[in-house]
Amino acid sequence: MFEYRKIAQDQLESVIRNTSLKLGVNEVILEKDYWVCFVLNYLFSKCKWKEGFTFKGGTSLSKCFDLIQRFSEDIDLILDWRVIGYKVNEPWQERSNTKQDQFNKESNRKTEEFLKNEFVPQLERDFIVN
């Protein structure tokens, strides 16, 4: 199970409210950013598949490289296709348009199955609150 320090709701609200006043940023945006950081910490430090994700996009520029100053709206991730059973160069093999379309549909299906049958159940187990 993912070990995390559960902060009481009233404490979290107080921290967000005080930070909002100090920074002049809407509380909703700050809370969303808190949860984005929480999920990123889980995905890249404790998650069973932490090596299978790549973090990209504007949030990565903000959180990892401090290249832009903004609060997070979402998390853009890429799943390494080896997690769903492909070899490292398999997606880049030459195919006809029809075969490529079949491959794309198959990889989308495999990704959906992985998320539904493996990732989400593991996430639920990891975040059981006692």
N, C-alpha and C positions, 0 to 999 in steps of 0.2 A: 504494500500500500504506500502511496505517496504521502510522506510525512510533511505536514505543513502546520504552521501555527494559525489556528483559527482565531481571527479577531472578532470580538463581539460586535454585533451590528451597530450598537450605539457608539462604540469606539470608532468604528470605521466612518460612520456618519460625522462624528466630531472632527476627525482628521480631515475628511474631505471638505467639510464646511470651513474649517480654519485655513486650509490650503487655498480654497476658493477665494476667501477674503484677502489672503496675502498676495496671491498671484493675479486676482481679477479674472479668473477663469470660471466658467459655469460649472456647478457641482456635477451635473450629469456627465459632462466631458471628462472630468477628473475621475469619476467612478468607473467610467468605461475604460479609461487608461489604466487604472488600477487592475481591472480584471484582465486586460490585454497582457499586462506585465506578469500577472499571476499565471496565466495560461502559457506564456512563453517560457517562464521558469520551469514549469512542469514539462513541456514538450522537449526542451533542450537540455534538461538536467536529470530528469527522473523517468521519463517515458521509456517504455520498453523499446520503442522504435526511434529513439532520439537521433540515431545516426541516419535514419531514413528520410528525414525531412530537411529541406533547405528553406530558409527564411529569406524572403525577397520583398521588394516593393518599398514604398515610402516609409512604412513603419520601421523597416530594417535600417533605412538610412538615418532615421531619427534615433532609434533605440540602440543600435550597435555602433554606429559610426559618428553620431552626433553631427551629421552633415546638414540636417534641416531641423528647425525648431518647430515642433508641432506635437499635438496629442494624437493618439492613435484612433483611427476609425475602424480598422480591421487588421487581420493578420493574413498576409499572402504567403502561402506555403506551396512547395513542390514536393511531391512524394517520389522518392527514388523508386524507379520501376522494378528494381531487384526485390523490393519488399513484396511485390505481387507476383514474383516468379519469373521475371524476364532476366536474360543475361545482360551484361553491361552495355553491349553494343547492339543488341537485338532490335530496339526501336529504330535504329538508323539504317537497317538493312534496306536495300533497294527492293521495291515492290511495284506492281502495277497499281493504278489508281483504285481498282476494285479491291485488290489485296490490302492496300493501305487502309481503305475504308473499313474493311473487315477487322484489321488489326486495331484500328482506333476504337471501334465498337467493343471489341473484346477487352482491350485495356481499360476502357471506361467501365465495363461490367465488372472486371476483376477489382478495380479500385472501389466501386460501390460495395462489392461483397466484402472486401477487406475492411472498409469503414464500418459497415453494418455488423459483420460477424466477428470481427477481431478488435478493431480500434475502439469503437464506442463501448462495447462491453468491458474492455480493460479500463477505459476511462471511468466508467461507472464504478468498477471495483476499487480503483485507486482513490476515488473521491467519496467513499462511504464515510459519513460522519457519524461517529459514535456518540 
